[in-house]
Amino acid sequence: MPVTLQESLELAQKESAGGIGTLGERTLHAALKYYLQPDPAFHEIKVGRWVADIQDSWGITEIQTRQFGRLQAKLEAFLALGPVTVVYPVAAQKRLCWMDPETGETSPWHRSPKKKGPADVLYELYAIRDLLGNPNLSIRILLLEMEEIRYLNGWSHDRKRGSTRMDRAPVSLLGEVTVGAKVGYEALLPAGLPEEFTSKEFAKGAALSLPSAQRGLLLLHQLGVVDRLGKQGRSYLYRAVEQPKTPREEIVE
């Protein structure tokens, strides 16, 4: 029976309090595991020499928040067996709280001005680009409202820049995008791009840093989603390749 994100968060917290092993997962990962598969009998399943986050009748599901490169060998083994979905959570909206690591004092919650979209996954996908054509592989991007607690331990005068994230938790699902097997990656292009655009324009539209945008465009070019037209000054000029019209995004009301 499906559960809400709030219910999945409560289940994850109960599991942690009960001392059940979570393989070093934090709140976001544990909560999403229950959201995607409420029955813990399907969690942490040994598959060959690896452990899958979830294995059920839909196949194998891996929840990965960063460092996709670490998944390479594991995914290769899983993809040989059947369908695999990699779930990537994105903080489309975020509420933030700061904690002093010395006193434990916390600040009031406030809404972060930073917002991310589906293109946030591109930087990570580049690390497993050789697997993206596998018909068994799907990438499911969850656009979430999140709450995040960070330590005030950074290097700037206000101790925020370079700070360490303590934890984060999902609050609500705002939408999702699923891409896979070189079909549908055009859904990762931000809306409102000009017909011809540079990496700087792509970075602005996708809310990415310039290095992340450049890496993402290199991947999209390899996947046939964008064409490289030449240069405008010192920057490459790109254009989206026309794709079949297929619905890829479901917005949750």
C-alpha positions in Angstrom: 0.0 0.0 0.0 1.5 3.4 -1.0 2.5 5.8 1.7 3.0 9.6 1.8 6.4 11.2 2.1 5.5 12.2 5.7 4.6 8.6 6.5 7.8 7.4 4.9 9.8 9.8 7.0 8.1 8.5 10.1 8.8 4.9 9.1 12.5 5.8 8.5 12.8 7.5 11.9 11.2 4.6 13.6 13.6 2.2 11.9 16.6 4.3 13.0 15.3 4.5 16.6 14.8 0.8 16.6 18.4 0.1 15.8 17.7 -1.6 12.5 20.7 -1.2 10.2 20.5 1.3 7.4 24.0 0.9 5.9 25.0 4.4 6.9 22.0 6.1 5.2 20.8 9.5 6.3 17.2 10.7 6.6 16.6 11.5 2.9 17.8 8.2 1.6 15.9 6.1 4.3 12.6 8.0 3.8 12.7 7.7 0.0 13.3 4.0 0.4 10.0 3.7 2.3 8.2 6.0 0.0 9.2 4.0 -3.1 8.6 0.6 -1.4 6.8 0.7 2.0 7.5 -3.0 2.8 10.9 -3.4 4.4 11.0 -7.0 3.3 12.1 -5.7 -0.1 14.8 -3.4 1.3 18.6 -4.2 1.4 18.4 -7.3 -0.8 21.6 -9.2 -1.6 22.0 -9.5 -5.3 25.2 -11.4 -6.2 28.0 -9.6 -4.4 26.0 -6.4 -4.1 23.1 -5.1 -2.0 20.2 -3.4 -3.7 18.3 -0.6 -1.9 15.1 -2.2 -3.2 14.3 -5.3 -5.2 10.7 -6.1 -5.9 8.4 -7.1 -8.8 9.3 -3.8 -10.6 13.0 -4.7 -10.6 15.9 -3.1 -8.7 15.8 0.4 -7.4 18.9 2.3 -6.3 18.6 5.7 -4.5 21.6 7.8 -5.2 22.0 11.4 -4.0 25.5 12.0 -5.5 28.7 10.3 -6.8 27.1 8.2 -9.5 30.6 7.1 -10.5 30.5 4.8 -7.5 27.5 3.0 -9.0 29.2 1.9 -12.2 30.2 -1.7 -11.3 27.1 -2.2 -9.3 24.8 -1.0 -12.1 26.6 -3.2 -14.7 25.9 -6.2 -12.6 22.3 -5.3 -11.9 21.5 -4.3 -15.5 22.5 -7.8 -16.7 19.6 -9.2 -14.6 16.7 -6.9 -15.6 15.1 -3.5 -15.1 17.0 -1.0 -12.9 15.8 2.4 -11.8 18.2 5.0 -10.3 16.3 7.5 -8.2 17.9 10.9 -7.9 16.3 13.5 -5.5 16.5 17.2 -6.3 15.9 20.0 -3.9 13.5 22.0 -6.1 12.6 24.0 -3.0 14.4 24.1 0.3 13.9 25.3 3.9 17.2 25.7 5.7 18.3 25.7 9.4 21.7 26.4 10.8 23.2 24.6 13.8 26.2 25.7 15.9 28.3 22.5 16.2 29.7 23.7 19.5 26.6 24.8 21.4 23.9 22.9 19.5 21.9 26.1 19.1 19.8 26.3 15.9 18.6 29.2 13.8 14.9 29.7 12.8 14.0 28.0 9.5 14.1 30.1 6.4 13.5 29.4 2.7 16.5 29.2 0.5 16.4 31.3 -2.7 18.2 28.5 -4.5 16.0 26.3 -6.7 17.0 23.3 -8.8 15.4 21.4 -11.6 15.8 18.1 -13.5 19.0 19.3 -15.2 20.7 19.0 -11.8 21.2 15.3 -12.6 23.3 15.9 -15.7 26.6 16.3 -13.8 26.1 12.9 -12.1 24.9 11.2 -15.2 28.1 12.0 -17.0 29.9 9.6 -14.7 27.8 6.7 -16.0 27.4 7.9 -19.5 28.5 4.5 -21.0 25.4 2.8 -19.4 22.8 5.4 -20.4 22.0 3.5 -23.6 21.1 0.3 -21.8 17.4 -0.5 -22.3 17.1 -1.8 -18.7 18.2 1.5 -17.2 15.8 4.3 -16.1 16.7 7.5 -14.2 13.9 8.8 -12.1 14.3 12.4 -10.9 12.2 13.4 -7.9 11.6 17.2 -7.6 11.2 17.7 -3.8 10.6 20.3 -1.3 13.2 19.6 1.4 14.3 20.7 4.8 18.0 20.8 5.4 20.1 21.3 8.5 23.7 22.6 8.1 26.5 23.1 10.6 27.9 26.6 11.1 31.4 25.4 10.4 32.4 27.0 7.1 35.4 29.2 6.3 33.7 32.5 5.7 33.1 35.1 8.4 29.5 34.0 8.9 30.7 30.3 8.9 28.3 29.4 6.1 30.5 29.1 3.0 32.0 25.7 2.8 29.8 24.5 5.6 28.9 20.8 6.2 25.4 19.4 5.7 24.2 17.6 8.8 21.0 16.1 7.4 18.1 16.7 5.1 14.6 15.3 4.8 11.8 15.3 2.2 8.7 17.4 2.8 6.6 17.1 -0.4 6.9 15.9 -3.9 6.5 18.7 -6.4 7.0 16.6 -9.6 9.1 14.1 -11.3 10.9 13.3 -14.6 11.9 9.8 -15.8 14.4 9.4 -18.6 16.2 6.3 -19.9 17.8 4.4 -22.8 18.6 7.6 -24.7 14.9 8.4 -24.9 13.5 11.4 -23.2 16.8 13.2 -22.2 15.4 16.3 -23.8 13.3 16.6 -20.7 16.5 17.8 -18.9 16.7 20.9 -21.1 15.4 24.0 -19.2 12.4 25.8 -20.5 12.9 29.2 -22.2 16.2 28.5 -23.9 16.8 30.5 -27.1 16.9 28.6 -30.3 20.7 28.8 -30.2 22.4 29.1 -26.9 25.8 29.0 -25.1 26.8 27.1 -22.0 26.4 30.3 -20.0 22.8 30.7 -21.2 22.2 27.0 -20.4 23.7 27.3 -17.0 21.5 30.3 -16.2 18.3 28.6 -17.4 19.1 25.3 -15.7 20.3 26.9 -12.4 23.7 25.2 -12.7 27.2 26.3 -12.2 29.1 26.9 -15.5 31.3 23.8 -15.1 28.3 21.7 -14.4 26.5 23.2 -17.4 29.5 22.5 -19.7 29.7 18.9 -18.5 25.9 18.5 -18.9 26.0 19.8 -22.4 28.8 17.5 -23.4 26.7 14.6 -22.2 23.5 15.9 -24.0 25.6 16.3 -27.2 26.8 12.7 -26.9 23.2 11.6 -26.4 22.0 13.4 -29.5 19.8 15.9 -27.5 21.7 19.0 -28.7 23.8 19.9 -31.7 27.1 21.8 -31.5 26.9 24.5 -34.2 30.4 26.0 -33.9 31.6 28.9 -31.7 30.3 32.3 -30.6 33.5 34.0 -29.5 35.2 31.6 -27.2 32.0 29.7 -26.4 30.4 26.8 -28.2 27.0 27.4 -29.6 24.3 24.8 -29.2 20.8 24.0 -30.5 18.3 21.5 -29.3 17.7 18.6 -31.7 14.0 18.1 -32.4 12.7 15.1 -30.5 9.5 13.0 -30.8 6.8 14.6 -28.6 6.5 12.2 -25.6 5.2 13.3 -22.2 8.0 12.9 -19.7 7.0 15.0 -16.6 4.2 14.5 -14.2 3.4 17.4 -11.9 1.9 16.4 -8.5 -0.9 18.8 -7.5 
